[in-house]
Amino acid sequence: MRLRISSNIISLPYLTTNSKMKDTKAILEILARDFPNAKSELNFRSPYELIVAVILSAQCTDKRVNLVTPRLFEEAPTVEALAEIPTERLEQLIHSCGFYHTKALHLKQMARDVVDKFGGQIPSELEELQTLSGVGRKTANVVYAVGFGGQAIAVDTHVFRVSNRLGIVSANNVLDTEKQLMQAIPREQWADSHHYILLHGRYVCKAHRPLCDNCSVKQLCDYYQQHVDKSI
Ligand code: SF4
């Protein structure tokens, strides 16, 4: 086992104990029953529309993105059209999603990369998706899993919060959370598990007021046992 030593602090690599692995399996089975039709709530008809919607969804709700994309895809139906649309017009179209200046920049950079490097086709491999400008690790993971049926765990704010509260992982950043989830969950369940955990965070394990009393996995939740259960 390798130890990382820094500033007199020794940190051990995260280890998944047998009991926690058992809990994770049970948690995911319950969440699968809670969300039997778990899938992305973004509307899209192609990998192109999906990658655009995912870029727009940063710091924005899926509902808002779904209101904006029909008009956007009317005016920019292909990646080539997106690469050519005037930036000012693009910013107008996506204004209500927030961070419109940065998002417009990312969308156009991504579109140009897809045209120049991949002949106008959104690449289907995770490594290739990650080479696109404006496409971070989370966006690449979502497009790979949702658009191409690959196995990946995209860690957004919901997945980060819920995984740590439940105790499936113990991490203070999204990259470590993703690595620990990949260790704790069988590979063939990565994509589905991402949806279960995300939807549980969106509708039950909310950031400020988690609905612990109504939570189906509270008996398996570290946060509940440490904070809520003792206060009753
Ligand atoms: S018990 Fe509370 S903190 Fe734990 S997963 Fe459920 S809602 Fe979240």
Residues whose N, C-alpha, C, O or C-beta is under 5 A from the ligand:
A	BS01	SF4	R165 V204 C205 P210 L211 C212 C215 K218 C221 Y223 Y224
